[in-house]
Amino acid sequence: MELMVALARGKFPTAVDNPADVDKLRVLAAAGLVEAQLPDVESEAQCAQVLAITPEGKAALDKSMAKPG
C-alpha cells in the first residue's frame, strides 16, 4: 500500500520507472486499483504511466488508513 499512498499524494498522470514499483503497479492494475499503461514484461525500458487511482483503489486506501497502528 506504500506505493498507493505515494501515488495518492501526487498528480496524474505520473511516470513510474523503478522496475520494482512497475512490478507492484502490475499487481495493483490487475486488482483494479489503478489505471496504468504498463510496459511489456520483457521490455528493457520498464517505465509505466499511472493514469488514475480507481474508485476501488480509493476505497482500499481509505480502508488501510482507517486501520489503527
Helices and strands as residue ranges (DSSP letters): H 2-8, E 14-16, H 19-30, E 34-37, E 48-53, H 55-66
